[in-house]
Amino acid sequence: MPLVLVPHAAPGGPLAVDLAGLLPDRVRGLAAVEICRLPIAADGRRCELGELFAVSGAGNDDRIECRGDFSRVHRVGAGLTTGRIDVVGDVGRHAGEGMSGGTLAVTGSAGDWLACEMTGGAVHVGGRCGDNAAAALPGSPLGMRGGMVIVAGDAGGLAGARMRRGVLAIGGGCGAGAAFEMRAGTVVVAGAVGAHPAAGMRRGSLVALGSTPRLPPTFTKGAAWTPTFLPLLLRRLAAAGIAAAPPGRWRQWHGDLLAGGRGEVWCPEAA
């Protein structure tokens, strides 16, 4: 049985709760009364987990389940290395930040900075997410460096900014600045791509499954062909819940020429 957390339904509760450090390997072997005493932060003050959440079950099977409205609860799954965390509902900012393993699954939507600077593991969001998904934290040169992030709905701006490795797949559209200053890795967008995509891209791939996005003028039009990796990638994404019918051929664009021109944008070739 997993460890289950349910927020107390208290009026006038905290505006922001930081759940960093509450991970499956941290609660393994602890009794419920011990878990209730674990320190967390609420509105910048230190408190105990049991003050804000009803705790049941045990953490001996490396699973934590968060039930209810966690939209004001931040850093859920931050630093996750093993095990699984399920959020049945929405979750706040920085969910999955710095993950290196394990699985974070959210049935609802996620806030800004989803899976930022993640290095491994898997994140699946059933709804939408905010800005800076799989991106770099302020002042950091690198964003996501491994693993897979699946967002079934729309994503905000700067998705995959400064991404270094891994796959970010967005089942809906995304905001401006997708793949900004991307170093490597793959960003897939099934819906409309926002303004200024791939600006400053050094390497990596932005795959636009819908129509050709409006690219910066520092991208050049390449050949139309069918690379081997794209059908394989789409089959992998279909197994994860993002389905797309592969076209006969893909149009390749090269850029950003101001950053070396070794990045690529792929779009279905018009019939």
C-alpha positions in Angstrom: 0.0 0.0 0.0 1.4 3.4 -0.9 1.9 6.3 1.4 -1.2 8.6 0.8 -1.3 12.3 1.5 -4.5 14.3 1.5 -4.5 18.1 2.3 -6.5 19.1 5.3 -9.6 21.1 4.2 -8.9 24.1 6.4 -10.1 27.6 5.4 -7.3 30.2 5.2 -4.6 27.6 4.6 -1.1 28.4 3.4 -0.6 29.9 -0.1 2.5 27.9 -0.9 3.7 24.6 0.5 7.2 23.3 -0.3 7.2 19.5 -0.3 10.9 19.1 -1.4 12.6 16.1 0.3 9.4 14.0 0.7 10.5 11.1 -1.5 9.9 7.3 -1.5 13.4 6.5 -0.3 13.1 9.1 2.5 10.0 7.6 4.0 10.9 3.9 3.5 10.7 2.1 6.8 9.1 4.9 8.7 5.9 4.6 10.7 3.0 6.9 9.9 3.6 8.9 13.1 7.2 9.5 12.1 6.2 10.6 8.7 3.8 13.1 10.1 6.7 14.7 12.0 8.8 15.2 8.9 9.7 18.9 8.3 8.3 20.8 5.4 7.8 24.6 4.6 4.6 26.5 4.3 4.6 30.2 3.3 8.3 30.3 4.3 7.9 28.9 7.8 8.9 25.5 9.0 6.2 23.1 10.0 5.5 19.3 10.2 3.9 17.3 7.4 1.0 16.2 9.6 -0.1 19.8 10.3 -1.2 20.2 6.7 -1.8 16.7 5.4 -3.7 13.6 6.5 -1.2 10.7 6.2 -2.2 7.1 5.8 -0.6 3.9 4.5 3.1 3.2 4.5 6.1 4.0 2.3 7.5 0.5 2.2 6.6 -0.1 -1.5 8.4 3.0 -2.8 5.2 4.7 -3.7 3.6 8.0 -2.6 0.1 9.1 -3.7 -1.0 12.7 -3.4 -4.8 13.0 -3.6 -6.7 16.3 -3.9 -5.7 19.8 -4.8 -1.9 20.1 -4.8 -1.9 23.2 -7.1 -0.3 25.2 -4.2 2.1 22.5 -3.3 5.4 22.9 -5.0 8.5 20.7 -5.6 6.5 17.5 -5.5 9.0 14.8 -6.6 11.9 17.2 -6.7 15.1 15.2 -6.6 13.3 11.9 -7.1 15.8 9.1 -7.7 13.7 5.9 -7.4 10.1 4.8 -6.9 6.9 6.4 -8.0 4.9 9.5 -7.0 1.3 9.8 -8.2 -0.6 13.1 -8.0 -4.4 12.5 -8.4 -5.2 16.1 -9.3 -3.2 19.2 -10.1 0.3 20.0 -8.8 2.2 23.2 -8.3 5.5 24.6 -9.5 8.9 22.8 -9.9 7.3 19.3 -9.8 10.0 16.8 -10.7 12.8 19.4 -10.5 16.2 17.7 -10.7 14.8 14.2 -11.0 17.4 11.5 -11.8 15.1 8.4 -11.7 11.7 7.0 -10.8 8.3 8.1 -12.1 6.2 11.2 -11.4 2.6 10.9 -12.8 0.1 13.7 -12.6 -3.5 13.2 -13.6 -4.3 16.9 -13.8 -2.2 19.9 -14.7 1.2 21.1 -13.5 2.6 24.6 -12.8 5.7 26.3 -14.1 9.2 24.7 -14.1 7.9 21.1 -14.6 10.9 18.7 -14.7 13.4 21.6 -14.9 17.0 20.3 -15.0 15.8 16.7 -14.9 18.6 14.1 -15.6 16.6 10.9 -15.7 13.3 9.1 -15.0 9.9 9.7 -16.4 7.2 12.4 -15.9 3.7 12.2 -17.3 1.1 15.0 -17.0 -2.4 14.3 -18.0 -3.4 18.0 -18.4 -1.4 21.1 -19.3 1.7 22.6 -17.8 3.0 26.1 -17.3 6.2 27.9 -18.5 9.7 26.5 -18.6 8.9 22.8 -18.8 12.2 20.8 -18.9 14.1 24.1 -19.0 17.0 25.6 -17.1 16.7 27.3 -13.8 17.5 31.1 -13.8 21.3 31.5 -14.3 21.9 27.9 -15.2 23.4 27.0 -18.6 21.6 23.6 -19.0 18.0 22.5 -18.7 16.8 18.9 -19.0 19.7 16.4 -19.3 18.0 13.1 -19.6 14.7 11.1 -19.2 11.3 11.6 -20.8 8.6 14.2 -20.1 5.1 13.7 -21.5 2.5 16.5 -21.3 -0.8 15.5 -22.8 -2.2 19.0 -23.1 -0.7 22.4 -23.8 2.6 23.8 -22.5 3.5 27.4 -21.7 6.4 29.4 -23.0 10.1 28.4 -23.1 9.4 24.7 -23.2 12.8 22.8 -23.4 14.8 26.0 -23.0 18.6 25.2 -22.9 17.7 21.5 -23.0 20.8 19.2 -23.2 19.4 15.7 -23.5 16.2 13.6 -23.3 12.7 13.9 -24.8 10.0 16.5 -24.0 6.7 15.6 -25.8 3.7 18.0 -25.8 0.4 16.6 -26.9 -1.2 20.1 -27.4 0.4 23.4 -28.5 3.1 25.4 -26.7 3.8 29.1 -26.1 6.6 31.2 -27.3 10.3 30.3 -27.2 10.1 26.5 -27.4 13.6 25.0 -27.6 15.2 28.3 -26.8 19.0 28.0 -26.9 18.6 24.2 -27.1 21.9 22.3 -26.7 20.7 18.8 -27.6 17.8 16.4 -27.1 14.3 16.4 -28.7 11.2 18.5 -28.2 8.0 17.2 -29.9 4.9 19.4 -30.2 1.7 17.9 -31.6 -0.2 21.2 -31.8 0.6 24.8 -32.7 4.1 26.0 -31.9 4.3 29.5 -30.5 6.4 32.5 -31.7 10.2 32.5 -32.0 10.7 28.7 -31.8 14.3 27.4 -31.6 15.8 30.8 -31.3 19.5 30.4 -30.4 19.4 26.6 -30.9 22.9 25.1 -31.0 22.0 21.4 -31.6 19.0 19.1 -31.0 15.7 18.6 -32.7 12.3 20.4 -32.6 9.6 18.2 -34.2 6.4 20.1 -35.1 3.8 17.4 -35.9 1.2 20.0 -37.0 2.0 22.8 -39.4 5.4 24.4 -40.1 6.1 27.0 -37.3 7.2 30.5 -38.1 10.9 30.0 -37.7 13.5 32.8 -37.2 15.1 34.1 -40.4 18.4 32.5 -39.2 17.0 29.0 -40.2 17.5 27.6 -43.7 15.3 25.2 -45.6 16.7 21.8 -46.1 15.7 18.6 -47.9 12.4 16.7 -47.7 13.0 13.1 -46.7 12.1 10.5 -44.1 14.8 10.0 -41.4 14.9 6.7 -39.6 14.6 8.1 -36.1 11.3 9.9 -36.5 9.0 6.9 -37.1 10.7 5.1 -34.2 10.2 8.2 -32.0 6.5 8.5 -32.9 5.9 4.9 -32.1 7.5 5.4 -28.7 5.4 8.4 -28.1 2.2 6.7 -29.2 2.9 4.0 -26.6 3.1 6.9 -24.0 -0.2 8.3 -25.1 0.7 10.9 -27.8 -0.5 9.6 -31.1 0.4 11.1 -34.5 0.1 9.8 -38.0 3.6 10.0 -39.6 3.6 11.7 -43.0 5.2 10.3 -46.0 8.1 12.8 -45.9 9.4 15.4 -43.5 10.9 18.8 -44.2 14.1 19.6 -42.4 15.2 23.1 -41.4 18.7 23.9 -40.2 19.7 26.5 -37.6 20.1 28.6 -35.7 22.9 29.9 -38.0 23.8 32.5 -35.4 24.6 29.7 -33.0 26.5 27.4 -35.4 23.5 26.0 -37.4 23.7 22.4 -36.2 20.2 22.3 -34.8 17.2 21.0 -36.8 13.5 21.6 -37.0 11.3 18.8 -38.6 7.8 19.4 -40.0 5.5 17.3 -42.2 6.0 18.0 -45.8 2.9 19.4 -47.4 1.4 17.2 -50.1 
